Amino acid sequence: MAHLDADRVDAAGEAYGSFATPDAGLGIISYGVTMALVAAGAEDRADAAPWLPLLAGAKVAADALSGSYLFAEQITKHRAICSWCTVAAAASVATMPLVWPETRRAWRALRGR
């Protein structure tokens, strides 16, 4: 496909903007933090430790927003799409509805409802 060009997107200056390192390495660290937040705590963590699901929900939302922004940037600025980046962005967005119920329960528990 003409618009699939991971090399053009991944070689862009923005991909090395933080710490002069490829953003994929930073993405792995970021997703590791997300995984730790989502997996941490006991089964009743929404009631026992509501800050964990709230942090997890905030991190997942940040991942989804960041992935969506970077996907839009690929299309508008680079006029090419990196398939790996697109899969990562889609996975980030798809994670939102998975954490939302627990995040909402934690918010209610924190507010005493």
Contact map, one row per residue, 1 for C-alpha under 8 A:
11110000000000000000000000000000000000000000000000000000000000000000000000000000000000000000000000000000000000000
11111000000000000000000000000000000000000000000000000000000000000000000000000000000000000000000000000000000000000
11111000000000000000000000000000000000000000000000000000000000000000000000000011100000000000000000000000000000000
11111100000000000000000000000000000000000000000000000000000000000000000000000001111000000000000000000000000000000
01111111100000000000000000000000000000000000000000000000000000000000000000000001111000000000000000000000000000000
00011111110000000000000000000000000000000000000000000000000000000000000000000001111100000000000000000000000000000
00001111111000000000000000000000000000000000000000000000000000000000000000000000010000000000000000000000000000000
00001111111100000000000000000000000000000000000000000000000000000000000000000101000000000000000000000000000000000
00001111111100100000000000000000000000000000000000000000000000000000000001000101110000000000000000000000000000000
00000111111100100000000000000000000000000000000000000000000000000000000000000000010000000000000000000000000000000
00000011111110100000000000000000000000000000000000000000000000000000000000000000000000000000000000000000000000000
00000001111111110000000000000000000000000000000000000000000000000000000000000000000000000000000000000000000000000
00000000001111111000000000000000000000000000000000000000000000000000000000000000000000000000000000000000000000000
00000000000111111000000000000000000000000000000000000000000000000000000000000000000000000000000000000000000000000
00000000111111111100111000000000000000000000000000000000000000000000000000000000000000000000000000000000000000000
00000000000111111111111000000000000000000000000000000000000000000000000000000000000000000000000000000000000000000
00000000000011111111101000000000000000000000000000000000000000000000000000000000000000000000000000000000000000000
00000000000000111111101000000000000000000000000000000000000000000000000000000000000000000000000000000000000000000
00000000000000011111100000000000000000000000000000000000000000000000000000000000000000000000000000000000000000000
00000000000000011111110000000000000000000000000000000000000000000000000000000000000000000000000000000000000000000
00000000000000111111111011000000000000000000000000000000000000000000000000000000000000000000000000000000000000000
00000000000000110001111111000000000000000000000000000000000000000000000000000000000000000000000000000000000000000
00000000000000111100111111100000000000000000000000000000000000000000000000000000000000000000000000000000000000000
00000000000000000000011111110000000000000000000000000000000000000000000000000000000000000000000000000000000000000
00000000000000000000111111111000000000000000000000000000000000000000000000000000000000000000000000000000000000000
00000000000000000000111111111100000000000000000000000000000000000000000000000000000000000000000000000000000000000
00000000000000000000001111111110000000000000000000000000000000000000000000000000000000000000000000000000000000000
00000000000000000000000111111111000000000000000000000000000000000000000000000000000000000000000000000000000000000
00000000000000000000000011111111100000000000000000000000000000000000000000000000000000000000000000000000000000000
00000000000000000000000001111111110000000000000000000000000000000000000000000000000000000000000000000000000000000
00000000000000000000000000111111111000000000000000000000000000000000000000000000000000000000000000000000000000000
00000000000000000000000000011111111100000000000000000000000000000000000000000000000000000000000000000000000000000
00000000000000000000000000001111111110000000000000000000000000000000000000000000000000000000000000000000000000000
00000000000000000000000000000111111111000000000000000001001100000000000000000000000000000000000000000000000000000
00000000000000000000000000000011111111100000000000000000000000000000000000000000000000000000000000000000000000000
00000000000000000000000000000001111111110000000000000000000000000000000000000000000000000000000000000000000000000
00000000000000000000000000000000111111110000000000011011000000000000000000000000000000000000000000000000000000000
00000000000000000000000000000000011111110000000000011001000000000000000000000000000000000000000000100000000000000
00000000000000000000000000000000001111111000000000000000000000000000000000000000000000000000000000000000000000000
00000000000000000000000000000000000111111100000000010000000000000000000000000000000000000000000000000000000000000
00000000000000000000000000000000000000111111100010010000000000000000000000000000000000000000000000000000000000000
00000000000000000000000000000000000000011111100000000000000000000000000000000000000000000000000000000000000000000
00000000000000000000000000000000000000001111100000000000000000000000000000000000000000000000000000000000000000000
00000000000000000000000000000000000000001111111110000000000000000000000000000000000000000000000000000000000000000
00000000000000000000000000000000000000001111111111011000000000000000000000000000000000000000000000000000010000000
00000000000000000000000000000000000000000001111111111000000000000000000000000000000000000000000000000110110010000
00000000000000000000000000000000000000000001111111000000000000000000000000000000000000000000000000000000110011000
00000000000000000000000000000000000000000001111111000000000000000000000000000000000000000000000000000000000000000
00000000000000000000000000000000000000001001111111111000000000000000000000000000000000000000000000000000010000000
00000000000000000000000000000000000000000000111111111100000000000000000000000000000000000000000000000000011011000
00000000000000000000000000000000000000000000010011111110000000000000000000000000000000000000000000000000010000000
00000000000000000000000000000000000011011000110011111111000000000000000000000000000000000000000000000000000000000
00000000000000000000000000000000000011000000110011111111100000000000000000000000000000000000000000100110010000000
00000000000000000000000000000000000000000000000001111111110000000000000000000000000000000000000000000010011000000
00000000000000000000000000000000000010000000000000111111111000000000000000000000000000000000000000000000000000000
00000000000000000000000000000000010011000000000000011111111100000000000000000000000000000000000000100010000000000
00000000000000000000000000000000000000000000000000001111111110000000000000000000000000000000000100110010000000000
00000000000000000000000000000000000000000000000000000111111111000000000000000000000000000000000000000000000000000
00000000000000000000000000000000010000000000000000000011111111100000000000000000000000000000000000000000000000000
00000000000000000000000000000000010000000000000000000001111111110000000000000000000000000001001100100000000000000
00000000000000000000000000000000000000000000000000000000111111111000000000000000000000000000100100000000000000000
00000000000000000000000000000000000000000000000000000000011111111100000000000000000000000000000000000000000000000
00000000000000000000000000000000000000000000000000000000001111111110000000000000000000001001100000000000000000000
00000000000000000000000000000000000000000000000000000000000111111111000000000000000000001101100100000000000000000
00000000000000000000000000000000000000000000000000000000000011111111100000000000000000000000100000000000000000000
00000000000000000000000000000000000000000000000000000000000001111111110000000000000000001000000000000000000000000
00000000000000000000000000000000000000000000000000000000000000111111111000000000000011011101100000000000000000000
00000000000000000000000000000000000000000000000000000000000000011111111100000000000000001000100000000000000000000
00000000000000000000000000000000000000000000000000000000000000001111111110000000000000000000000000000000000000000
00000000000000000000000000000000000000000000000000000000000000000111111111000000000000000000000000000000000000000
00000000000000000000000000000000000000000000000000000000000000000011111111100000100011001000000000000000000000000
00000000000000000000000000000000000000000000000000000000000000000001111111110000000000000000000000000000000000000
00000000000000000000000000000000000000000000000000000000000000000000111111111100000000000000000000000000000000000
00000000100000000000000000000000000000000000000000000000000000000000011111111111110000000000000000000000000000000
00000000000000000000000000000000000000000000000000000000000000000000001111111111100000000000000000000000000000000
00000000000000000000000000000000000000000000000000000000000000000000000111111110000000000000000000000000000000000
00000000000000000000000000000000000000000000000000000000000000000000000011111110000000000000000000000000000000000
00000001100000000000000000000000000000000000000000000000000000000000000011111111100000000000000000000000000000000
00100000000000000000000000000000000000000000000000000000000000000000000001111111100000000000000000000000000000000
00111101100000000000000000000000000000000000000000000000000000000000000001100111110000000000000000000000000000000
00111100100000000000000000000000000000000000000000000000000000000000001001100111111011000000000000000000000000000
00011110110000000000000000000000000000000000000000000000000000000000000001000001111111000000000000000000000000000
00011100000000000000000000000000000000000000000000000000000000000000000000000000111111100000000000000000000000000
00000100000000000000000000000000000000000000000000000000000000000000000000000000011111110000000000000000000000000
00000000000000000000000000000000000000000000000000000000000000000010001000000000111111111000000000000000000000000
00000000000000000000000000000000000000000000000000000000000000000010001000000000111111111100000000000000000000000
00000000000000000000000000000000000000000000000000000000000000000000000000000000001111111110000000000000000000000
00000000000000000000000000000000000000000000000000000000000000000010000000000000000111111111000000000000000000000
00000000000000000000000000000000000000000000000000000000000000110111001000000000000011111111100000000000000000000
00000000000000000000000000000000000000000000000000000000000000010010000000000000000001111111110000000000000000000
00000000000000000000000000000000000000000000000000000000000000000000000000000000000000111111111000000000000000000
00000000000000000000000000000000000000000000000000000000000100110010000000000000000000011111111100000000000000000
00000000000000000000000000000000000000000000000000000000000010111011000000000000000000001111111100000000000000000
00000000000000000000000000000000000000000000000000000000000000000000000000000000000000000111111111000000000000000
00000000000000000000000000000000000000000000000000000000000100000000000000000000000000000011111111100000000000000
00000000000000000000000000000000000000000000000000000000100110010000000000000000000000000001111111110000000000000
00000000000000000000000000000000000000000000000000000000000000000000000000000000000000000000011111111000000000000
00000000000000000000000000000000000000000000000000000000000000000000000000000000000000000000011111111000000000000
00000000000000000000000000000000000001000000000000001001100100000000000000000000000000000000001111111110000000000
00000000000000000000000000000000000000000000000000000000100000000000000000000000000000000000000111111111000000000
00000000000000000000000000000000000000000000000000000000000000000000000000000000000000000000000011111111100000000
00000000000000000000000000000000000000000000010000001000000000000000000000000000000000000000000000111111110000000
00000000000000000000000000000000000000000000010000001101100000000000000000000000000000000000000000111111111000000
00000000000000000000000000000000000000000000000000000000000000000000000000000000000000000000000000011111111100000
00000000000000000000000000000000000000000000011000000000000000000000000000000000000000000000000000001111111110000
00000000000000000000000000000000000000000000111011101100000000000000000000000000000000000000000000000111111111000
00000000000000000000000000000000000000000000000001000100000000000000000000000000000000000000000000000011111111100
00000000000000000000000000000000000000000000000000000000000000000000000000000000000000000000000000000001111111111
00000000000000000000000000000000000000000000011001000000000000000000000000000000000000000000000000000000111111111
00000000000000000000000000000000000000000000001001000000000000000000000000000000000000000000000000000000011111111
00000000000000000000000000000000000000000000000000000000000000000000000000000000000000000000000000000000001111111
00000000000000000000000000000000000000000000000000000000000000000000000000000000000000000000000000000000000111111
00000000000000000000000000000000000000000000000000000000000000000000000000000000000000000000000000000000000111111
